[in-house]
Amino acid sequence: MKRLEGTQKTLLQTVGVVTLMGGLAWASVPFYSWFCAVTGFGGATGVSETASDVILDETIKIRFDASVARDFPWSFKPVEREMELRIGETGLAFYEATNPTDRPIAGSASYNVAPYEAGGFFTKIDCFCFEMQVLQPGETVLMPVTFYVDPEITTDRDAKYVHRITLSYTFHETDLPEDFAALDAGTAKVSDLN
């Protein structure tokens, strides 16, 4: 009887530890994203609804990088690899994505900025990374990102020595939206009848 109670206790403890670890793993992604957005740590960018009020004569080079997660079939690249603009000036860059498959695919972009010291000063006004993207079979789209480099970068103890910033995006496949998936399933059923 004591052995059975000990086994049950061990089983409950194991289930508790697994549940706790799963909960921590689930909460770690949003917590880390929040932490990076607040501190600029890990290359997270700032976000603004308006352009900078101050534009300096000093320039900075912005390099654009693109990649896709393993087994993600899209081709994805920056239209322009590098641009130079004045600090505080609004920049507009485009990335090109193509779905070469015969099925619609949804994707979501994660991003970072290097060097890390510049992350909190690279400010996005509008970006495709804020929304899920769905590309139809064979579709190619241009996706814009509007940004500026905050003039406060020139007075930051570490970031003032940064003269080149790299903005990197990686696309990952996501589930199609429910309404889109239902529409796609309905289309497949109609075609099966013909």
C-alpha positions in Angstrom: 0.0 0.0 0.0 2.8 2.4 0.9 4.6 1.6 -2.4 1.4 2.5 -4.3 1.1 5.8 -2.4 4.8 6.5 -3.1 4.3 5.8 -6.8 1.3 8.0 -7.0 3.1 10.8 -5.2 6.1 10.5 -7.6 3.7 10.5 -10.6 1.9 13.6 -9.4 5.2 15.4 -8.8 6.4 14.4 -12.2 3.2 15.7 -13.8 3.5 18.9 -11.8 7.1 19.5 -12.9 6.2 18.8 -16.6 3.2 21.2 -16.3 5.3 23.9 -14.7 8.1 23.5 -17.3 5.5 23.6 -20.1 3.9 26.8 -18.6 7.3 28.5 -18.3 8.2 27.5 -21.9 4.9 28.9 -23.1 5.3 32.2 -21.2 9.0 32.7 -22.1 8.4 33.8 -25.7 6.0 36.6 -24.9 7.9 37.7 -21.9 11.2 37.7 -23.8 9.6 39.7 -26.7 8.2 42.2 -24.2 11.6 42.5 -22.4 13.4 43.0 -25.7 10.9 45.6 -26.9 11.2 47.6 -23.7 15.0 47.5 -23.4 16.2 47.1 -27.0 18.0 44.0 -25.8 18.6 41.3 -28.4 18.2 43.7 -31.3 14.5 44.5 -30.7 13.5 47.8 -32.4 11.5 50.7 -31.3 8.1 51.5 -32.7 6.5 54.8 -33.5 3.5 56.1 -35.4 5.2 59.2 -36.6 8.5 60.3 -38.1 11.3 61.8 -36.1 11.1 65.6 -35.4 14.9 65.9 -35.6 17.0 65.1 -38.6 20.8 65.4 -38.2 23.5 66.0 -40.8 25.3 62.9 -39.7 24.6 59.8 -41.8 24.3 56.1 -41.0 24.3 53.0 -43.2 21.5 50.5 -43.0 22.0 47.0 -44.3 19.1 44.7 -45.1 19.2 40.9 -44.6 16.6 38.3 -45.3 16.2 34.5 -44.6 13.6 31.9 -44.3 13.2 29.2 -41.7 14.2 25.7 -42.7 11.6 23.9 -44.9 9.8 27.2 -45.5 9.4 27.3 -49.3 9.2 31.0 -50.0 12.0 32.9 -51.6 12.6 36.1 -49.6 15.1 38.9 -50.2 15.7 42.6 -49.8 15.2 44.7 -52.9 18.0 47.0 -51.9 20.9 45.5 -49.8 22.0 48.8 -48.2 21.1 52.5 -48.0 22.6 55.5 -46.3 20.4 58.1 -44.7 20.7 61.0 -42.3 20.0 60.1 -38.7 16.4 60.9 -38.0 15.4 60.8 -41.7 12.6 58.5 -42.6 13.7 55.5 -44.7 11.6 53.2 -46.9 12.9 49.8 -47.8 11.2 46.9 -49.6 11.6 43.2 -49.3 10.4 40.8 -52.0 8.7 37.5 -51.2 7.6 34.8 -53.6 5.5 31.7 -53.0 6.8 29.2 -55.7 4.4 26.4 -54.5 1.0 25.3 -55.8 -0.8 26.1 -52.5 -1.4 29.3 -50.4 1.0 29.7 -47.6 0.9 32.0 -44.6 4.1 33.4 -43.1 5.1 35.6 -40.2 8.4 37.5 -39.9 10.6 37.7 -36.9 13.3 40.4 -36.9 16.3 41.7 -35.1 18.8 44.6 -35.4 22.6 44.3 -35.1 24.6 45.5 -33.4 22.5 45.0 -30.3 23.4 48.5 -29.0 21.5 50.0 -31.9 18.3 48.0 -31.4 16.5 50.5 -29.2 17.3 53.4 -31.6 16.1 51.7 -34.8 12.5 52.8 -34.9 9.9 51.2 -37.2 6.9 53.3 -38.3 5.3 50.7 -40.4 6.4 47.1 -41.1 5.1 43.9 -42.7 6.4 42.1 -39.7 3.5 43.3 -37.6 1.0 41.2 -39.6 0.7 37.7 -41.0 1.3 37.5 -44.7 -0.6 35.1 -47.0 0.8 34.5 -50.5 -1.2 32.6 -53.2 0.5 30.0 -55.4 3.1 31.7 -57.6 2.5 35.1 -56.1 5.3 37.7 -55.6 4.8 40.7 -53.4 6.8 43.7 -52.3 6.6 44.3 -48.6 7.6 47.8 -47.2 9.2 48.8 -43.9 9.3 52.5 -43.0 11.8 53.4 -40.3 14.2 56.0 -38.9 17.2 55.9 -36.6 16.5 57.9 -33.5 18.9 60.9 -33.2 19.5 60.0 -29.5 21.8 57.2 -30.8 24.5 59.9 -31.1 24.5 60.6 -27.4 24.2 57.0 -26.1 27.4 55.8 -24.3 27.7 52.6 -26.4 25.5 53.2 -29.5 27.2 56.5 -30.6 30.0 54.5 -32.1 27.6 52.5 -34.4 28.0 53.6 -38.1 26.2 50.6 -39.7 23.0 48.9 -38.7 21.8 45.6 -40.0 18.0 44.9 -40.1 17.4 41.1 -40.5 14.1 39.3 -41.1 13.4 35.6 -41.0 10.1 34.3 -42.3 8.4 31.3 -40.6 5.4 29.4 -41.8 2.2 29.9 -39.8 -1.3 28.3 -40.0 -3.6 29.9 -42.5 -6.3 32.1 -40.9 -9.5 30.1 -40.1 -11.7 32.0 -42.6 -9.0 31.5 -45.3 -8.5 27.8 -44.5 -12.3 27.2 -44.6 -12.6 29.0 -47.9 -9.7 26.9 -49.3 -11.3 23.7 -48.0 -14.6 24.6 -49.6 -12.8 25.3 -52.9 -11.2 21.9 -52.7 -14.5 20.2 -52.1 -16.1 21.9 -55.1 -13.3 20.9 -57.4 -13.5 17.3 -56.1 -17.1 17.2 -57.4 -16.2 18.1 -60.9 
